Amino acid sequence: MTHRMPSRTLMIGAVAGAVLVAGAAILVSTTSPALAPWTLDPTDPSVTLEDVEREVIRRYPVPDIVPATLAAMLSRGEVTLFDVRTLEEFEAGHLPGAIRIEPGSSAADILAAHRDRLGNGPVVFYCSVGVRSSQIMSATLRQIAPYSRAGAYNLRGGVFRWTAEGRTLVKGAAQGEAHPFNESWGQLLGRTAPR
């Protein structure tokens, strides 16, 4: 004998199920915020360095400083600088006194090689625009912070912002230049020429 449920009961069950699924989706989306994928295209002429800086800050909420503050720290000799770029980028031009570390370095790598420098004042990480340096800070800040009592910071806008504000980079004893990172980001650098 086959037992059939009235169609009204099936309809109520389907609606109740849909409401539960929708409610769960709302709950998941409001309790588990996820960062949107990178949406800025550096080749788009309407994208500015300020847009990139805002996106970096949104994605990686780490302490940061602006180039003017870093320039003052450098003039007083009170900062340890970590350049989080490739060797090729670093050799094209870097901030005076910077120590290059590999992008993706772990806290253990940084502490093993540079622990003695971390207590000498603020520590500043930088890269081209702030993405790689913010990533490394996000991954290592908790372990590095106890050794850097003066704080650890990301340089907002990185080398691109530094040079856009008319500050120089060094290449050995000569003046360096900002490496474009790649062809796409080089277009943003070209639109962010020194003022």
N, C-alpha and C positions, 0 to 999 in steps of 0.2 A: 504494500500500500504506500503510495506516494503522498507525502504531506506537502501542500503548497502554502507558502506564506501569502497573505493578502498583499497585493501590490502597494497598498498604502504603507504597510509596515516596512516593506523594502525601501520605499521612497524615504521614509523617516530615517531609516538606518543609513542610507546613502548620504543624506544631508548631514546627519550627525557626524559621520565619518569625515566628510569634507570639512566641516567646521573644526574638528579635532586636528586634521592635517594642517589646515591654514593657521590655526592657533599655535601649533608646534613650530611652524615655519617662522611665524612672527617672534616667538619666544627665542628660537635659535638665533635669528638675525639681530635681535636686540640685546641678547646676553653674550654673544660671541662676535664682537665686531672684528671684521677682517679688513686689512688695508686693501684698498683698490689696487689693481695693477698699475704699474708706471704708465701714466697717460700722456706725458709730455713728449713731444717730438722735437728734438733740438734743431731739426732741419726746417721746422715751421717758422717762418719769419715773425709770426706774432708771439712766439714763445720767447720770454726774456729770462735773463739770469735770475731776476727777482721771482719769477714763476718757479724756477727750479729750486731756489732757496726755500720757498714756502713748502714745496712738495717734500723736500728733504726733511725739513723740520716736522712736518706732519707724519712722515713715515718713521723717522728716527728721533724721538723726543729726548735728545741728549743735551747737556749744557753746551752753549756755543758762545763765541765771542766774535766781534766784528774786527775787520782789519785794523782800524784805527787803535783799538785797544791792544791788539797784538803788537802793533808797531811801537807803542809806548812801552810795553813789556820788554820787547827786544832792545830798545834803547837803554833800558836799565839793566839788561843782562840777566833777567830773572825768570826765564822761561826755557823749558825743554820742548823742542819741536820734533814731532814725528811726521815725516812725509810718507804717506801711505799710497805711493804710486810705483810704477815699474821703474826699473833702472833707466830705461830709455827716457822716460818722462823726467825723472830726477836730473839726469845729465843734461837735458835741454835747458833747465833752469829751475832753481829751488829757492826757498827762503833762506836767508843767511843763518848759518848754524844748524840747519835741519839735519836730522838723522833719518836716513831712509829705512823703512821697515816694509816687508812684503805685505801687499794687500792679503787679508785673510790670516795674518799672524794671530796666534793665540795669546792669551794672557800669560801663559807659562813661557812662551817664546820671548815676549816683551820683558817680563820680569827677569828671566835668566840673563838676558843681554844688557838690560838697562836699569835694573832695580836701583843701583847706586845714584843714578841721575834723577830719579823721580821725586826725591825729597828736597830738591834744590829750588823749588818754586812751582808755579803752575805748569801743567803739561798740556800742550796743544797738538792735536792731530789735524792734518789737512790732506787734501788730495786736489783733484781738478776743480770740482764743484761742491764737494762735501758728501757725496754718496758713500764712497769707500771708507772715508775716515769716520763717518757716522756709523757705518756698519761695524767697523772694528771697535768703536767705542761702545756700541750696544752690546757687543759680545764680551767685552773685557772690563768694562767700567767697574763692576762690582769687585773684581779681583785686584784691580790697579788702584782704586781709590784709597785704600789704607796706606799705600806708599806715597801717594801724592796728596799730602794734607792741604796744599794750596789749591787743589782742584784740578780737574781734567776737563778740557773743552775741545769742541770742534770749531774750526775756522769757518764761519758762515761764508758760503760762496767760493771757498777754496782759492786756488791760484788764479782762477778766472776773475774773482772779485778783487783779489789783491792787486792784480795788474790793471784792472779796470779803474781802480782808484789812483793809478799813477805810481804805485810802489814797484820797486825793481826786484828782480830775481837775480841770483848769482849763478855763474857757470865757471867753476874754478875761481880765477882771479878776475874774470871778465863779467860783463853783464849777460845774464841769461834771458831766455824768453819762455813764455808759457807754452807748454806742449799741448796740442789740441786734443789729446787722448785718442780720437779716431776721426774719420772724415765727417761723420754726422755731428759730433760735439764740436768739432773745429768750426762748423758754421755758426754755432752759438758763440764761440770765442771770438770769431770775426765780427759779430754784431755787438760784442761787449768790449770794444776797444778802449784803451785807457782814455780817461777824460782829460 
